[in-house]
Amino acid sequence: MIVTKDQLGREHVFEQMPKRIISLVPAVTETLFDLGLEDELVGITTACIHPYHLKVTKESVGAPKQVAIEQIKALHPAIIIANVEENTLAVIEQLKGICPIWLTDVRTMDQNTQLIEALGQLFNKRTEARKWIDKIQFGQRDLMDFVLQKQGFKAAYFVGKDPFVVAGEGTFIHELLTLNQFENVYANRLERYPEVEIKKIRIQGDPEVIFLPSLPYAFQEEDAFEIGRFTHHGKTVFVEGEMFSWYGTHVCKAFDYFKQIHNRL
């Protein structure tokens, strides 16, 4: 018997290791693969793009916020892994009764470690999980040493348009900005993803660097011009959204990417 708690503290009991996994979380899908659980994965979402070949070899169960319930039922999963932010409450409600729903909630590097540890325990991949945790912790320490030699900047990280939305405190994006010694000018907002009026960007912190990611919204050059003209010589930087928002094992890829960004500033 396996007794485990998900990241919302909900207890789940399994008679044996779950061998049919549906992942509705792109970063978790990649992490499960990296832990050696490709064969156990039976269903993924359209947003699960790493590793890419899984899009061909695994059943697609729709988008993270609009899953195909009947397809999920037909796959007879032993466990569904979802996320409190990437999957809607309506989706999670629809999934109830199919099988246990293991919910993830990663906002800090410590919670990321907890996630990998928990997956390792649940799926009997403790050794693999430990290797990845050690690798991540080494990469994090190395990055922290690197950024000590770099200038810190006030920054804003946009995640949406119409209306413009930024990442605030309490998000994994904010955690990675802080790790890189970027001061998030919207960290003082009550909302985790506050809407902002770009005309007020100077009086709301006047960021020196504006990050425009490729996802969840793919910002374009005209967006950089529109936002940048309201700053006081702020520099707009296009970045890969996955590097700032994907947790799990994916953060290993982000550390060197962050160094490249620092060298560009």
N, C-alpha and C positions, 0 to 999 in steps of 0.2 A: 504494500500500500504506500502511495506517495501523497503526502500532505504538503501543500504549498500555498503561499499567499501571493496574490498579484500586487501590482504597485498601488492599488487603492486599498490594500490591506484586507481584501476579501479572501477567505480561505477556500481552497479547492481540494477535493480528495479524489484520487485516481487509484483504481485497483492495480493498475500497471502503467508503465510509461506510455503516454499517448503516442500512437504511431501514425495517425493521420491528422496532419496539421494544416489548417487554413490560416494564412497570414494576411491580414488586411492592412498591414503597416509596412511600407517599403523598406524602411531602415531595419525592421525586424526580419523581414524576408532575407535580406543580405546577411544579417547576423546569423540566422539559422543555417544558411548555406555555409558560412565561414566556420560554424561549429561542427560541420559534417552531417547536417540533417537534410540534405537534398532529397534523399529517397523518401523521407517522412513527409515532406511538403507535398500536398496534393492540390492546393488551390492558392492563388495569389491574385492581387488586383492589377488593373491596367497601369497603375503607377509604380508597380514593383519592377524596376528596370535594371536592377543589379542583382546578380550577374545577368546579363542580357539574355542568355540562352534559356533562362527559365520561362521567358515569355512564349517560347515554343514548346517546351517540354512539360509545362504545368498548366492546369486548367485555369482560365481567367474567370473570376467571379464578379466582374464589374469594377467600377471605380470605388475608391475608399468611402465616399459619401453617398454612393448609390449602388449598393451591391445587389447581385442577383440571388435573392433568397432561395428560389427553387433549385438553382444550380448548386448552391452551397449544401442544401439538404441532400441532393443527389450524390454528393461526394462522401456522405456519411463520415464527417469529421469526428475525431475524438476530442479535439480542442480547437477553438478559434481564438487567435490572438488579435486584439483590436487596441485602439488608442483613444483616450478620452478627448483628444483634440482633432485628430485626423479623421476619425469616424464620428458621425453625428449620434446624438442620443437616440434619434429615431431609428437609425441603423442598428444600434446595440439592442434596442427594445425588440426589433423584428427578429433578432438572432436568438433571443431567449427561448429556451426549450429545445433547441437543436442539440446543443452540447455545452459543456462549460466554456464560458467566455473569459479569457485571461486578459485583463486590461493593463496596458502600459501607460506610464505617465513620467516622462523624463524631461526635467527642466534644469538639471545640474549634472556635472561630471560624476559626482558621487552617486546620483540616481542611475546614471548610465552604468556604472560599475555594478550596482545592485541588480540592474536588469540582466546583464550578462551572467552574473553569478546565479541568478534565479533560473535562467534558461538552462544553464549548465547542470544545475541540480535536477530540474524537472525532467530533462531529456537525457540524463546520464552522460553528460559531456563535461564533467567537472574539469578534467585535465585540459581540454581544448579551451574552455572558458578562462581558466587561469592563465593560459598562454596569451590569450588576447588581452586580458586585463593588464598583465605585466607589460605587454607591448604598448598599450595605450598610455599607461602611467609613465613609461620611459619617454614616449613621444611628447607627453604633456610637460614633463620636467625639462626636456630639451628645448621645447618651444618657449617656456617661461624664461629660461636662461637667455635665449635668443632675443626676446623682446625687451629684456632689461637694457640692451644696448641700443634700442630704437626709441625714437621719439613717440610719445603718446599723442593721440589726437581726440578731439571731440567728434563724435560720429552719430549718424542717424542711419538706420537700416530699414529701408522701405520693403513692404511685403505685398502691397496692393495699391490699386488705382481706381478712381471713381467709386468711392472716395479714396483719397490717399490714406494708407494705413502703414504704421511703422511697428517694429518690434519693441515692446517695452520690457520692464523688469518681470521676472518670473517666467521667462521663456528660455529655451535652450539657446536660441540665437543670442540673447543678452548674455548668457553664461560664456559663450565663445567670444563675444566682443570683449568682455571683461578679461578673459584669459589672455587676450591679445593686447591688453592695455589701451583699448579704445573706450573712451568715456561715452556711454549712451546718453545723449541729451534728453531722451524721452523716458529715462528710467524713473522719473518722479511721477509719472502718470498712474492713476488708479487702475486703468485697464491694462491687460497684458498686451493687447494689440490695439492701441488707441488710433482713432481717426485724427488726422491733422490737417490744418489749413496751411498750405505751403507759403501763403503770403505772410504768415506770422513766424516763419521758420527762424528768422533772425532773433526775434524777441523770445523765442522758445528754446534758445540754446545756441543758435548760430553754428551748426556743425562745420567742422573743417573738412570732414570727409563724409560723403553720402554714398552709401552702398546700395546698388541697384541689382538685385539678383535675377537669375534666370527662372526661378520658380519660388512661390506658387504662381506669381504673375511674371511674365517675361517682359521686363522693361526694355524700352527702345531708346534710341538717341534723342528723339523729341522729348521723351520724359526727362532725360538728363538735362536738357536745355531748360525745360519748364521749371524743374525744381531748382537747378543750379542758379538761375538768375535771381532768385529770392534770397540767396545766401551772400555772405560777404567773402567772395573769392573761395567758396567751398569747392572741393574737388570731387567730382562724381566718378565712382569706380564701379564698373560692371563686374559682378562676381557670380560664381557658380552657386546657386542656392543650396544645393545638396551639402556643400562643404560647411555651411553655417547652420543648417537645420537638421541634418540627418545625424542621429545618434547611433548607438550600437557600435559595431566594429568599424563602421564607415569613418569614424573620427580619426582613425589611423591615417587615412588618406588626406585628411584636412590639415594636419600639422605642417607638412612641407608646402602645401598650397598657401597657408597663412604666411609663411616666410616669404614666398614670392610676392604677396601683396605688400608686405612691409618694405620690401626692396623697391617696389614701384612708387611708394609714397615719398 
